[in-house]
Structures are given as structure tokens and as C-alpha cells.
Amino acid sequence: MKKISIRTRITLWYTLLLMIFLAIGVAGSYNAMYEILLEQQRNGMQKGAHNLARLIAKSDNPMQFSLTDKRSPPKDVYFAFLNQENQVKAGQYEEWMLELPKELDQIRTIEHDDLYWFVYDYPVYKYNTEIGWIRTTIDTTATFQALQAMREQGIIFIIPCLLLAALGGFLITRWGLKPIKNIAIAAKEIGAGDLSKRIELDAAKDEIGELLTEFNHMADNLQNVIEREKQFSSDASHEIRTPIAVIITNAEYAIESQNLAICTQTLSLIINKSKHMQQMLSQLMILARGHEQAQAMELEQLDISNVITDIAEERSPRAEEKNITINIDSEHGIIVNADLMLLSRMITNLIDNAVQYGKESGYINIDIYKDKETKKAVILVVDNGIGIAQNDLPFIFDRFYRADKSRSQSGSGLGLSFVDFIVKLHKGHISVDSHLGKGTCFKIELPLA
């Protein structure tokens, strides 16, 4: 069974509601006019009957009462004055009117010969004694016919109103839902691979306009993510392909040489390349599973000074190879909520990066302190190495980006992007200030525990 579109459902829904409201309006108008018109006739009928009863009571001989021309009721008003024995003493009437049962002080509606009549019986008193009663009868057919015509016209009026409302509503919903259709078309094209597809925005700042804005924003983010992932896959395959090629080439050379010294040297190179690939793949897995890694973090309260001091001692032998001194200046009792493994990798990468691009007989100064205004722990890693060019600074946290292209084989290009990732996992912030030939300063801010 084919599903009904939202546009059709909305049109049917408010058309049904409009039909109900119009029907209630017509019925209410009919009932109001019915009560007003018939109440006027009832009141006039009662008033005429009461006046006639007073005239009869005031006459000297009620049983011989007669009306003058001035006192005669209209021709469409019939009356009869009857005594206690129900004998007619005066009036203008038709015989069938006298055959109706007597019901004093009650206005009745009678249908006779396809005509509608009001019948009203009222007692006549003289000297507080009932001497008879009056029956008045009025033809109300014209009033009923007018009310019936009004009701029929009201019902007929509903039909074109509903048709016009349905047509207008259909066009309005079609116009109003057009952006939704555009979103569906754009989403289909994006799903087919056209990541550049966007929806043109109008000037309206309503819910639909906000939806279109957010859709375009989502499409921009999706395109950026996919493009980054494509670049990431390309760079990763290139980075992995290079050490694999080196390993294969050296392994083949070792086999052909059959020289123990050469084989030992080659195996050592293969081991180093394998470790490099292992480290790079480990970092890639963590970066690729960012959301899962955030959920799997084992946070604990750590004294950041102790952690950094331990890592500095561990990385000192590598720094000593270039005669680089690592200096630590820290306040006491700086506690943060952090994952020890990730925090250690972050500090290790920063120190290794400073050693790698540091100058011979240089230094690495690590300052740790509390920022009382922001209530954060601040870590400054300062070196006097080769520095980074200003046009490279915006990209140094991108994966596989290397500011120093001449040293493309000395690292994986993941170190700083990994540091940035870990800082963000801990809800921190990292910034960098660097000058070519003078050195670099990395500033990390982490929330205090």
C-alpha cells in the first residue's frame, strides 16, 4: 500500500478541521437565528393573546364580545374565544384549529397541510374567576422555510470553501515543504558521491531556514571529514609503504650478501623500522578510534610534576646524544584528572620532538604552574631548536604534516597531531609560538582536579 505524503496528510488534516469548524459555525448560526426569529414570534403571539384576554375581561358582556376593525388581529393570526364549556363565543379561525387538545400557557408547534403553526392557549379571568380561554394560532411556515433555506445555503457554502481551502492549503504546504524536498534531493546526491552539493538559503530566519543552515553546515563538515580521511588514508599508505620497501630491500640484500656483519646491521635496521611502524600504527589506531578512546580513558588524579619528571629522566639518554639539557621548573601539588598512559605519551612526544629538532648543546625547559585565573594547570615546553616557519604553524597539528620537508624520513608526522588529540581528550587546550632559528614554545592548559 502506497504511503500518503506528508503534504497530503497535512492538507487532509486541516481540511477536515476546517470542515468541522464550518459545520459548527453554520449549525451555531442556524440555531441562533432559529431561536431569535421564533422567539420573536412567540413573544408577539403571547403579547397579543394577553392583550386580547384583557379586552375580553374588561368588556361588559364577555360572552358577546366582538372586535372592532382597529382591534382586529392581522389576517395571518387566528384566534378563538371559548367559554368554560369550550363553546366558541368569538374569533376568526379554521375548524381544524378547534380540534386540537387544550394546553393552557403552552406554545406548541403544529404541522397541518404541510404548513407549520404556533398554537397558544391562554385563560381569561374576570373578577378573579376564569370565564373561558383564548386559542391563538399563527402560520410560521415562512419563518421555517427561511431558516431551512439558510441552513441549506450554509451547507452549500461549506463545499466551495473546503475546496478553496484544500487547494490553497495544498499549494501552501507544497511551498512550505519545498525546502524539505530539496534537502532530500541534496542528501541523495551527497549519498551518490557529490559532496559539493548544497542548498541555497533564502532570507527567512525561521525553523526551515535554520534547518537548511544546519544541513549545509553538516554537509560542509561531512565533506571536510571525508576529504581528511582520504588524505589520511593516502598519507598513511605512503608512510607505511616506505618503511616496508626499506625492510624488503634490506632483507633481500642481507640474503644475497651472506655476510654476518652485514646481516646483523640489516636486521638491526629492520628492527628499528618495524618499531617505527609499530609506534605509528599504534598512534593511528588511537587517532582513528577517537570516540572509543574517549570512552575507554582511565582517569585518575595525577601529580603532573612527578609524571613529567619521570618521563624527562627516561628520555634524557636520547637528549644527551645531542648534548641537550632538559630542565624542569615546577610548582608543587599540581593535580589533574588524566589517563596516565595518554598523558605520558603526550609529554614523551613533545620532548622527543624538541630533541629531534633541537640544536647541539641546546636545552629544553619545562615549566609547570597553576593559572589562578583560569584554574588550569599550565605546561610550557620551550626549546632553542630550529623553530617553525610562521606559514607552517597553522598546520603542524595536522596528521602527517611536516614543517621541515628535508627531514621527511625522521618521523611519522603524527607526533604533534597525537599530542593535540590527547589534549582535547582531556578537555584542554594547546597553542604554539615559534620563530625560525630561535626555538619553539608549546603551551598546554589542562583543567585542575
ZAMARGU-4260 file (C-alpha; in steps of 0.2 Angstrom, whole numbers, plus 5000, padded with zeros to 4 digits):
<rodrens>
0) 5000/5000/5000 | 5007/5017/4995 | 5010/5029/5009 | 5002/5045/5009 | 5014/5060/5008
5) 5016/5072/5022 | 5009/5086/5011 | 4993/5076/5008 | 4991/5072/5026 | 4993/5090/5032
10) 4980/5095/5018 | 4968/5082/5023 | 4970/5086/5042 | 4967/5104/5041 | 4953/5102/5028
15) 4944/5090/5040 | 4947/5103/5054 | 4940/5117/5044 | 4925/5107/5039 | 4921/5103/5057
20) 4923/5122/5061 | 4912/5127/5047 | 4899/5114/5051 | 4899/5120/5069 | 4898/5138/5063
25) 4884/5135/5051 | 4874/5125/5064 | 4878/5138/5078 | 4872/5152/5066 | 4856/5142/5061
30) 4852/5138/5080 | 4855/5157/5084 | 4843/5163/5070 | 4831/5149/5074 | 4829/5155/5092
35) 4829/5173/5088 | 4816/5173/5074 | 4804/5160/5083 | 4806/5169/5100 | 4801/5185/5092
40) 4785/5176/5085 | 4782/5168/5102 | 4783/5184/5111 | 4772/5193/5099 | 4760/5179/5100
45) 4759/5179/5119 | 4758/5198/5120 | 4743/5198/5108 | 4735/5184/5117 | 4737/5193/5134
50) 4730/5209/5127 | 4715/5200/5119 | 4712/5192/5136 | 4712/5209/5145 | 4700/5216/5132
55) 4688/5202/5134 | 4689/5203/5153 | 4685/5222/5153 | 4670/5221/5141 | 4653/5222/5150
60) 4647/5205/5142 | 4662/5194/5138 | 4651/5181/5131 | 4645/5193/5117 | 4662/5200/5114
65) 4666/5207/5097 | 4682/5216/5090 | 4681/5232/5080 | 4692/5234/5065 | 4705/5244/5075
70) 4707/5229/5087 | 4706/5215/5074 | 4722/5205/5073 | 4732/5203/5057 | 4724/5191/5044
75) 4738/5178/5047 | 4734/5177/5066 | 4719/5166/5070 | 4710/5166/5087 | 4695/5159/5096
80) 4687/5164/5112 | 4679/5149/5121 | 4669/5148/5137 | 4671/5135/5151 | 4661/5123/5141
85) 4673/5125/5126 | 4659/5134/5116 | 4666/5147/5104 | 4660/5165/5108 | 4671/5175/5096
90) 4685/5174/5084 | 4692/5171/5067 | 4699/5153/5064 | 4698/5137/5054 | 4688/5122/5061
95) 4704/5111/5062 | 4711/5123/5075 | 4697/5119/5087 | 4700/5101/5086 | 4717/5102/5095
100) 4718/5097/5113 | 4718/5111/5126 | 4735/5115/5134 | 4735/5132/5144 | 4750/5143/5144
105) 4760/5131/5132 | 4766/5137/5114 | 4765/5122/5103 | 4772/5119/5085 | 4759/5110/5074
110) 4761/5104/5056 | 4745/5104/5046 | 4743/5103/5027 | 4762/5105/5025 | 4762/5121/5035
115) 4769/5125/5052 | 4759/5133/5065 | 4761/5140/5083 | 4746/5137/5094 | 4744/5145/5111
120) 4730/5143/5124 | 4728/5157/5137 | 4715/5158/5151 | 4703/5173/5153 | 4699/5179/5170
125) 4685/5192/5176 | 4685/5196/5194 | 4697/5183/5198 | 4686/5170/5190 | 4690/5160/5175
130) 4677/5163/5162 | 4685/5155/5147 | 4701/5154/5137 | 4708/5160/5121 | 4717/5150/5107
135) 4728/5160/5096 | 4736/5152/5080 | 4750/5159/5069 | 4756/5152/5052 | 4775/5151/5054
140) 4779/5142/5038 | 4788/5157/5030 | 4800/5158/5045 | 4803/5139/5045 | 4806/5140/5026
145) 4818/5154/5028 | 4828/5145/5041 | 4828/5129/5031 | 4835/5139/5016 | 4848/5147/5027
150) 4854/5130/5033 | 4854/5123/5015 | 4864/5138/5009 | 4876/5137/5023 | 4879/5118/5019
155) 4881/5123/5001 | 4893/5137/5006 | 4904/5125/5015 | 4908/5115/4999 | 4917/5128/4989
160) 4926/5135/5005 | 4933/5117/5008 | 4938/5116/4990 | 4947/5133/4990 | 4955/5129/5007
165) 4961/5112/5002 | 4968/5119/4986 | 4976/5134/4995 | 4982/5123/5009 | 4990/5111/4996
170) 4999/5125/4987 | 5005/5132/5004 | 5011/5116/5011 | 5019/5112/4994 | 5028/5129/4995
175) 5032/5127/5014 | 5039/5109/5012 | 5049/5113/4996 | 5065/5115/5006 | 5062/5098/5014
180) 5061/5090/4996 | 5077/5100/4992 | 5086/5093/5007 | 5080/5075/5001 | 5087/5078/4984
185) 5103/5086/4991 | 5105/5071/5003 | 5103/5059/4989 | 5116/5067/4978 | 5128/5068/4993
190) 5125/5050/4996 | 5129/5046/4977 | 5146/5055/4980 | 5143/5073/4976 | 5150/5081/4992
195) 5149/5098/4985 | 5130/5099/4984 | 5122/5112/4995 | 5105/5120/4997 | 5103/5139/4993
200) 5097/5148/5008 | 5083/5162/5007 | 5082/5177/5019 | 5069/5169/5030 | 5076/5166/5048
205) 5063/5153/5053 | 5064/5134/5058 | 5065/5129/5039 | 5079/5142/5037 | 5088/5135/5052
210) 5086/5118/5046 | 5094/5122/5029 | 5108/5131/5038 | 5112/5116/5049 | 5111/5104/5034
215) 5123/5114/5024 | 5134/5115/5039 | 5133/5096/5041 | 5137/5094/5023 | 5152/5105/5025
220) 5158/5095/5040 | 5155/5079/5031 | 5165/5084/5016 | 5179/5090/5027 | 5179/5074/5036
225) 5179/5063/5021 | 5192/5073/5012 | 5203/5072/5028 | 5200/5054/5029 | 5205/5052/5010
230) 5221/5062/5013 | 5224/5052/5029 | 5222/5035/5020 | 5234/5041/5006 | 5247/5048/5018
235) 5246/5033/5029 | 5248/5021/5015 | 5263/5031/5009 | 5271/5031/5026 | 5268/5013/5029
240) 5274/5008/5011 | 5291/5017/5013 | 5297/5008/5028 | 5290/4991/5021 | 5300/4994/5005
245) 5316/4998/5015 | 5313/4982/5025 | 5311/4971/5010 | 5326/4979/5001 | 5337/4977/5016
250) 5331/4959/5019 | 5335/4954/5001 | 5352/4962/5002 | 5356/4953/5018 | 5351/4936/5010
255) 5362/4940/4995 | 5377/4946/5004 | 5379/4931/5016 | 5390/4942/5027 | 5386/4940/5045
260) 5391/4958/5049 | 5380/4965/5035 | 5366/4953/5040 | 5367/4959/5058 | 5367/4978/5053
265) 5352/4974/5041 | 5342/4965/5055 | 5345/4980/5066 | 5339/4992/5053 | 5324/4981/5050
270) 5320/4980/5069 | 5321/4999/5070 | 5309/5001/5055 | 5297/4989/5062 | 5297/4998/5079
275) 5294/5014/5070 | 5279/5006/5060 | 5273/4998/5076 | 5273/5015/5085 | 5265/5024/5070
280) 5251/5011/5069 | 5248/5012/5087 | 5245/5030/5086 | 5235/5028/5070 | 5223/5016/5079
285) 5221/5028/5094 | 5218/5043/5082 | 5205/5033/5072 | 5196/5027/5087 | 5194/5044/5095
290) 5177/5042/5102 | 5180/5025/5108 | 5196/5031/5116 | 5187/5045/5125 | 5175/5032/5132
295) 5190/5020/5137 | 5200/5033/5146 | 5205/5028/5164 | 5205/5045/5173 | 5214/5046/5189
300) 5221/5060/5200 | 5239/5063/5195 | 5253/5074/5201 | 5258/5081/5184 | 5276/5087/5190
305) 5280/5069/5195 | 5274/5062/5179 | 5284/5074/5168 | 5300/5072/5179 | 5299/5053/5177
310) 5297/5055/5158 | 5311/5068/5157 | 5323/5056/5166 | 5318/5042/5154 | 5321/5052/5138
315) 5337/5060/5144 | 5349/5047/5136 | 5342/5052/5119 | 5344/5071/5123 | 5362/5068/5129
320) 5366/5061/5112 | 5364/5079/5105 | 5371/5086/5122 | 5354/5094/5125 | 5349/5098/5143
325) 5332/5095/5150 | 5327/5107/5164 | 5311/5106/5174 | 5304/5120/5185 | 5288/5116/5193
330) 5276/5121/5207 | 5271/5108/5220 | 5255/5099/5221 | 5248/5102/5203 | 5235/5088/5202
335) 5225/5084/5186 | 5212/5071/5181 | 5221/5062/5167 | 5224/5045/5159 | 5242/5041/5164
340) 5246/5031/5148 | 5240/5045/5136 | 5247/5059/5147 | 5264/5050/5146 | 5263/5049/5128
345) 5259/5067/5126 | 5274/5073/5136 | 5285/5060/5128 | 5281/5066/5110 | 5284/5084/5115
350) 5301/5080/5122 | 5306/5069/5108 | 5300/5082/5095 | 5311/5095/5104 | 5326/5084/5104
355) 5324/5079/5086 | 5323/5097/5080 | 5335/5104/5094 | 5352/5111/5091 | 5368/5103/5098
360) 5372/5108/5116 | 5354/5116/5117 | 5341/5115/5130 | 5323/5110/5134 | 5315/5120/5148
365) 5299/5113/5155 | 5289/5125/5167 | 5274/5119/5176 | 5262/5130/5186 | 5244/5134/5191
370) 5235/5148/5182 | 5224/5155/5196 | 5213/5165/5185 | 5208/5150/5173 | 5210/5137/5187
375) 5221/5126/5175 | 5237/5118/5175 | 5249/5125/5163 | 5264/5116/5155 | 5277/5126/5145
380) 5289/5116/5134 | 5302/5128/5127 | 5317/5124/5116 | 5330/5134/5107 | 5330/5122/5091
385) 5327/5126/5073 | 5310/5133/5075 | 5295/5133/5064 | 5290/5145/5050 | 5275/5156/5053
390) 5266/5149/5037 | 5268/5132/5044 | 5261/5135/5061 | 5243/5133/5057 | 5246/5115/5050
395) 5258/5107/5062 | 5244/5098/5072 | 5238/5090/5055 | 5241/5072/5053 | 5257/5068/5043
400) 5261/5086/5041 | 5280/5090/5042 | 5286/5108/5043 | 5304/5103/5039 | 5302/5093/5022
405) 5321/5090/5022 | 5318/5078/5037 | 5304/5068/5029 | 5311/5051/5034 | 5315/5056/5053
410) 5297/5055/5059 | 5280/5049/5055 | 5271/5066/5055 | 5259/5060/5069 | 5268/5066/5084
415) 5260/5084/5086 | 5243/5078/5080 | 5243/5065/5093 | 5248/5077/5106 | 5234/5089/5101
420) 5222/5074/5101 | 5227/5069/5119 | 5225/5087/5125 | 5207/5088/5118 | 5203/5071/5126
425) 5207/5079/5142 | 5197/5095/5138 | 5212/5105/5137 | 5220/5117/5125 | 5237/5118/5116
430) 5245/5133/5107 | 5262/5136/5100 | 5274/5151/5097 | 5289/5148/5086 | 5302/5158/5077
435) 5314/5151/5064 | 5332/5149/5071 | 5327/5154/5088 | 5316/5140/5095 | 5298/5134/5099
440) 5287/5136/5114 | 5272/5124/5117 | 5259/5129/5129 | 5247/5116/5136 | 5232/5120/5148
445) 5223/5106/5157 | 5209/5108/5170 | 5214/5106/5188 | 5207/5091/5198
</rodrens>
